[in-house]
Amino acid sequence: MNPFSSGTRLRDMIRAIRACKTAAEERAVVRKECASIRAAVSDNDNDYRHRNLAKLMFIHMLGYPTHFGQMECLKLIAAPGFPEKRIGYLGLMLLLDERQEVLMLVTNSLKQDLNHANQYIVGLALCALGNICSAEMARDLAPEVERLLQFRDPNIRKKAALCSIRIVKKVPDLAENFVNPVVSLLKEKHHGVLLTGIQLCIELCNQSEEALEYFRKKCTEGLVKVLKDVVNSPYAPEYDISGIADPFLHIRLLRLLRVLGHGDADASDSMSDILAQVATKTESNKNAGNAILYECVETIMSIEDISGLRVLAINILGRFLSNRDNNIRYVALNMLMKAVSIDDQAVQRHRVTILECVKDSDASIRKRALELVYLLVNESNVKALTKELIDYLPISDQDFKGDLTAKICSIVEKLSPDKIWYIDQMLKVLCEAGNLVKDEVWHALIVVITNASNLHGYTVRSLYKAVQKSVDQETLARVAVWCIGEYGDMLVNNIGMLNMEDPITVTENDAVDVVESAIKRHTSDLTTRAMCLIALLKLSSRFPSCSQRIKDVVTQSKGSLLLELQQRSIEFDSIIEKHQNIRSALVERMPVLDEATFSGRKSGSVLAPGVSTSLKSANGVATSAAAPLVDLLDLGADEPPAAAPNSSGGNFLHDLLDVGPSPFPSQPVTTQAQKSGTDVLLDLLSIGSPAPENSSSAPDILSLTQDNKTSVSPLDTLSLATGPTLQASSSGMMDLLDGFGPSPAPPKDNGPAYPPIVAFESNSLRLTFNFSKQPGSPQVTQIEASFANKSSDAYTNFIFQAAVPKFLQLHLEPASSNTLPRNGNGSVTQKLRVTNSQHGKKSMVMRIRISYKLNNKDVLEEGQISNFPRDL
Amino acid sequence: MIHFVLLISRQGKVRLTKWYSPYTQKERSKVIRELSGMILTRGPKLCNFVEWRGFKVVYKRYASLYFCMCINQEDNELEVLEIIHHYVEILDRYFGSVCELDLIFNFHKAYYILDEVLIAGELQESSKKTVARLVAAQDSLVEAAKEEAASISNIIAQATK
């Protein structure tokens, strides 16, 4: 090397980087190198371009940005010599990918190099084209590649064949051009060409049905013969891998035969002999042999049925399955999954071994085995397999538990022979892995429980016992609390005993204990606590003797910081205390939930989400509409009016407490709601019944409330946060809640969906915002800004300006006046319209500037408003 | 089809990456992070396959290096193990009992060899001898060019003395 050359050698740079002790040192070295490379790039330095590019590649591997070197690759490729081209193409493949525009610039150089006299340069170009070409380049250069398939040197032919695979993948229309050249490639003796020719042939068959037919007719026999020759070939040191001549060629031939034999009896027949030979004669003590056997089994499985061969294949898999090598067991499980659809019985024979694999220490094997077990479950073995899986659940790996739980639940739901078994298994799962159970699963469980009327007593007793043992499983607690609320009387009185059950003694206080401990547990979330409150309300009626105790528990939630809990506990407290006469009717058992509707909804009704969106628009509540029971128990949403409209599609969700046939002169809610067809928009206590002509469209409800806004009633106080949900207009209900006037519930302003805010306040000025929304356009908020002058002098030339970030759009209307009288005697108002394109995701923010003249002096005040209510 | 080839050291350093399917720079570093987390933590006796994002990654450890190849679900994992071994043996012959340092300082050579083994994510040559011959031929082309350049500069140097 020239001692006067600038910069360091590649080797020295690598050494320097490796000598770095900290990441910061490394960054410093890299920065220095990059700087000198950049300098060389801008000087257009020719001598060290290849070395700089090599350095850049190393830096690139370390994860630093190297885009400035892309053009250097192109320059090196355009250079005449082989060394420059070699490093240039390497850089091209490393630093660029097919989606970069720069790549287009290389098309011309590639074309020249593909026609170069030096075959190694042709090889470089083919390699680069095969690894990174884009669809446009494929189209432009396909003729060159096609021609090279007949090049004199086999090493170019094989590269051209693989290059063609990429071209055909990028531009499937070009497939037919390659069909004829491939036929001659398949007749070659050179292993490399044969290997790549077969791969190209497989790709063409995948792309075009015609090509497949053509090859099937023309080449099947020849390929069978080639395979025979390879299998029977004598020892060839060049291709030998552990005693087998060229396993790679074996595997590719088997793969192509699979493609040709699939769905064609004649072709399948012609290859049966050689397949039998491969399956029986291949040595299986080394990986290479097993790889061939594995491929052979797959081919036997997918070609047309030839009696005997399949037995052979399944036997090989059986041998694989009992192999000590984990790799072999893994591929066996993988292949057995495909075999299940062909010969279920044969796979069932290995069930015990497969179940053992579910408990393997290797995560990959466990996962495969679980998938396979899932496929193997049927009516006859569901009980035994489920028992095995559930028994394994407590000792399984933490990471694996989620998958396992999901699969068990799915098996139980799909194949349970009877309800009692279903309930039993689900309880076991809930006890062991309740926290991993998905919402749909326990919702479905509750649906099943309500439908099994003869098992109510049994279920609630089992749950009671289970929840004593597994305290920390939240889902179990939810189901238990729900059932105790519904069927508490059956729990204490041992009603509906089954023969196999041992009677247990549970007092009313014990039952309340369960609910109380669940509501008090600090890990319980809002949904659980809300469910507990409802259960308590129900129990207060079922267990009159505990009424006072329940009231105390409910009262404790009155101070909850969660608005939903606070509000409900106040309501429920009032019901328990003051409305004894209606309580029992209010808390009747839930009607039986309709299983068909539920499963219909589960399989994805389109309706629900749509409805819920519109609901959301109406009152700004984000209700997740996916699962019906979420709606049923929709206390989970952390927005205040969660008990508001149920966005359910099923008529079984009339309302949480089902006051449909209530003793009050309220409207015939239920029937009317059913008529509406889509949905029942009732709130928790069914107070807010929809307007008679309301066909579940949310905006109607909103407009209704807006009409109501004027009617000042005690209820409005309550509906502060709930906004549109509780409607004063439903007459008969008024007295139910009239105890609420002086309630500690948050205060005053009768009202609008969003409380007004003081947006800005200084010594001299106060700015208040009042919000309103148009029904149907949740993104748009109307703001009425009113300004009050706190000083003793009037302001003139009063101008208000506002700015918002990009996701908001602001429209300012003219102010009512430009003079602001002193001492707050009158105010200036101005209307703003803000459209929030990220509605529901981002809250509004605004920056404001207010200028005015005070005693002929200009005053400027600025500020930022970020205390907008959420969901504007 | 092989979607990408990774060489990761036991410390999680990347020694070679080759992408046959398009991944952006961001995705690439994410893939490397994810996979080295998954693979380096696996015990020695476990199987050589991990399932990842609907693909399978076949890996094999040689001394301090993990050779990883990502393939489709339906591909033959056992064969990919053989391909990895095939590549390693060629490297071994080329460098003469290869070690990690060889691959660090001569990373470009490792790439040149890989380009003779795989193109477009498919196997190109099953004969180690042929690969060795092709790489050697290209190396000697480079050497010849270097010597020529050196002799020319010598002539120039003498002429200008």
HADDOCK unambig.tbl for C-alpha pairs under 7 A between the chains (distance, minus, plus):
assign (segid A and resid 11 and name CA) (segid B and resid 105 and name CA) 6.32 0.50 0.50
assign (segid A and resid 14 and name CA) (segid B and resid 105 and name CA) 6.91 0.50 0.50
assign (segid A and resid 61 and name CA) (segid B and resid 14 and name CA) 6.70 0.50 0.50
assign (segid A and resid 62 and name CA) (segid B and resid 14 and name CA) 6.98 0.50 0.50
assign (segid A and resid 82 and name CA) (segid B and resid 142 and name CA) 6.75 0.50 0.50
assign (segid A and resid 83 and name CA) (segid B and resid 142 and name CA) 5.12 0.50 0.50
assign (segid A and resid 97 and name CA) (segid B and resid 22 and name CA) 6.36 0.50 0.50
assign (segid A and resid 98 and name CA) (segid B and resid 22 and name CA) 6.70 0.50 0.50
assign (segid A and resid 127 and name CA) (segid B and resid 115 and name CA) 6.89 0.50 0.50
assign (segid A and resid 127 and name CA) (segid B and resid 119 and name CA) 6.17 0.50 0.50
assign (segid A and resid 130 and name CA) (segid B and resid 119 and name CA) 6.01 0.50 0.50
assign (segid A and resid 130 and name CA) (segid B and resid 120 and name CA) 5.10 0.50 0.50
assign (segid A and resid 131 and name CA) (segid B and resid 20 and name CA) 5.75 0.50 0.50
assign (segid A and resid 131 and name CA) (segid B and resid 119 and name CA) 6.05 0.50 0.50
assign (segid A and resid 131 and name CA) (segid B and resid 120 and name CA) 4.68 0.50 0.50
assign (segid A and resid 158 and name CA) (segid B and resid 124 and name CA) 6.75 0.50 0.50
assign (segid A and resid 162 and name CA) (segid B and resid 119 and name CA) 6.23 0.50 0.50
assign (segid A and resid 162 and name CA) (segid B and resid 120 and name CA) 6.44 0.50 0.50
assign (segid A and resid 163 and name CA) (segid B and resid 120 and name CA) 6.75 0.50 0.50
assign (segid A and resid 166 and name CA) (segid B and resid 120 and name CA) 6.26 0.50 0.50
assign (segid A and resid 192 and name CA) (segid B and resid 124 and name CA) 6.16 0.50 0.50
assign (segid A and resid 192 and name CA) (segid B and resid 125 and name CA) 4.72 0.50 0.50
assign (segid A and resid 192 and name CA) (segid B and resid 126 and name CA) 6.35 0.50 0.50
assign (segid A and resid 196 and name CA) (segid B and resid 124 and name CA) 6.11 0.50 0.50
assign (segid A and resid 238 and name CA) (segid B and resid 127 and name CA) 5.79 0.50 0.50
assign (segid A and resid 238 and name CA) (segid B and resid 129 and name CA) 6.54 0.50 0.50
assign (segid A and resid 239 and name CA) (segid B and resid 126 and name CA) 6.58 0.50 0.50
assign (segid A and resid 239 and name CA) (segid B and resid 127 and name CA) 5.46 0.50 0.50
assign (segid A and resid 246 and name CA) (segid B and resid 126 and name CA) 6.79 0.50 0.50
assign (segid A and resid 248 and name CA) (segid B and resid 126 and name CA) 6.66 0.50 0.50
assign (segid A and resid 287 and name CA) (segid B and resid 78 and name CA) 6.71 0.50 0.50
assign (segid A and resid 288 and name CA) (segid B and resid 82 and name CA) 6.64 0.50 0.50
assign (segid A and resid 291 and name CA) (segid B and resid 78 and name CA) 4.91 0.50 0.50
assign (segid A and resid 291 and name CA) (segid B and resid 79 and name CA) 5.40 0.50 0.50
assign (segid A and resid 295 and name CA) (segid B and resid 76 and name CA) 6.94 0.50 0.50
assign (segid A and resid 326 and name CA) (segid B and resid 46 and name CA) 6.28 0.50 0.50
assign (segid A and resid 326 and name CA) (segid B and resid 47 and name CA) 4.81 0.50 0.50
assign (segid A and resid 327 and name CA) (segid B and resid 47 and name CA) 4.76 0.50 0.50
assign (segid A and resid 327 and name CA) (segid B and resid 48 and name CA) 6.31 0.50 0.50
assign (segid A and resid 362 and name CA) (segid B and resid 46 and name CA) 5.67 0.50 0.50
assign (segid A and resid 364 and name CA) (segid B and resid 49 and name CA) 6.88 0.50 0.50
assign (segid A and resid 364 and name CA) (segid B and resid 50 and name CA) 5.86 0.50 0.50
assign (segid A and resid 364 and name CA) (segid B and resid 51 and name CA) 6.74 0.50 0.50
